[in-house]
Amino acid sequence: MSGLLADAMGQYAWRPFINQPPLWEMWYLLLVPLCAGVSIVYKSVKCRRMQQVPREALVIFAWIIFAMLAAAAVLAAVVWWMSH
């Protein structure tokens, strides 16, 4: 019960930095902002002109997402194969 605040209706609210946010059902969606941030920062360091960054960051963002989906599919296939 620590880390939760009760409002007027008796409902418990999430407090940042005190308890975990309710993301356990949607944790995989955190991959999108993580990949976007990594691709933007990486390409802003590597590109010679800042005009290239949005296009190049979008390309590397798509590659990262594709690679993560491919790795998930391979791992799911391995788990399925090992369980049968």
Secondary structure as a PSIPRED ss2 file (coil, helix, strand):
# PSIPRED VFORMAT (PSIPRED V4.0)

   1 M C   1.000  0.000  0.000
   2 S C   1.000  0.000  0.000
   3 G C   1.000  0.000  0.000
   4 L E   0.000  0.000  1.000
   5 L E   0.000  0.000  1.000
   6 A E   0.000  0.000  1.000
   7 D C   1.000  0.000  0.000
   8 A C   1.000  0.000  0.000
   9 M C   1.000  0.000  0.000
  10 G C   1.000  0.000  0.000
  11 Q C   1.000  0.000  0.000
  12 Y E   0.000  0.000  1.000
  13 A E   0.000  0.000  1.000
  14 W E   0.000  0.000  1.000
  15 R C   1.000  0.000  0.000
  16 P C   1.000  0.000  0.000
  17 F C   1.000  0.000  0.000
  18 I C   1.000  0.000  0.000
  19 N C   1.000  0.000  0.000
  20 Q C   1.000  0.000  0.000
  21 P C   1.000  0.000  0.000
  22 P C   1.000  0.000  0.000
  23 L C   1.000  0.000  0.000
  24 W C   1.000  0.000  0.000
  25 E C   1.000  0.000  0.000
  26 M C   1.000  0.000  0.000
  27 W H   0.000  1.000  0.000
  28 Y H   0.000  1.000  0.000
  29 L H   0.000  1.000  0.000
  30 L H   0.000  1.000  0.000
  31 L H   0.000  1.000  0.000
  32 V H   0.000  1.000  0.000
  33 P H   0.000  1.000  0.000
  34 L H   0.000  1.000  0.000
  35 C H   0.000  1.000  0.000
  36 A H   0.000  1.000  0.000
  37 G H   0.000  1.000  0.000
  38 V H   0.000  1.000  0.000
  39 S H   0.000  1.000  0.000
  40 I H   0.000  1.000  0.000
  41 V H   0.000  1.000  0.000
  42 Y H   0.000  1.000  0.000
  43 K H   0.000  1.000  0.000
  44 S H   0.000  1.000  0.000
  45 V H   0.000  1.000  0.000
  46 K H   0.000  1.000  0.000
  47 C C   1.000  0.000  0.000
  48 R C   1.000  0.000  0.000
  49 R C   1.000  0.000  0.000
  50 M H   0.000  1.000  0.000
  51 Q H   0.000  1.000  0.000
  52 Q H   0.000  1.000  0.000
  53 V H   0.000  1.000  0.000
  54 P H   0.000  1.000  0.000
  55 R H   0.000  1.000  0.000
  56 E H   0.000  1.000  0.000
  57 A H   0.000  1.000  0.000
  58 L H   0.000  1.000  0.000
  59 V H   0.000  1.000  0.000
  60 I H   0.000  1.000  0.000
  61 F H   0.000  1.000  0.000
  62 A H   0.000  1.000  0.000
  63 W H   0.000  1.000  0.000
  64 I H   0.000  1.000  0.000
  65 I H   0.000  1.000  0.000
  66 F H   0.000  1.000  0.000
  67 A H   0.000  1.000  0.000
  68 M H   0.000  1.000  0.000
  69 L H   0.000  1.000  0.000
  70 A H   0.000  1.000  0.000
  71 A H   0.000  1.000  0.000
  72 A H   0.000  1.000  0.000
  73 A H   0.000  1.000  0.000
  74 V H   0.000  1.000  0.000
  75 L H   0.000  1.000  0.000
  76 A H   0.000  1.000  0.000
  77 A H   0.000  1.000  0.000
  78 V H   0.000  1.000  0.000
  79 V H   0.000  1.000  0.000
  80 W H   0.000  1.000  0.000
  81 W H   0.000  1.000  0.000
  82 M H   0.000  1.000  0.000
  83 S H   0.000  1.000  0.000
  84 H C   1.000  0.000  0.000
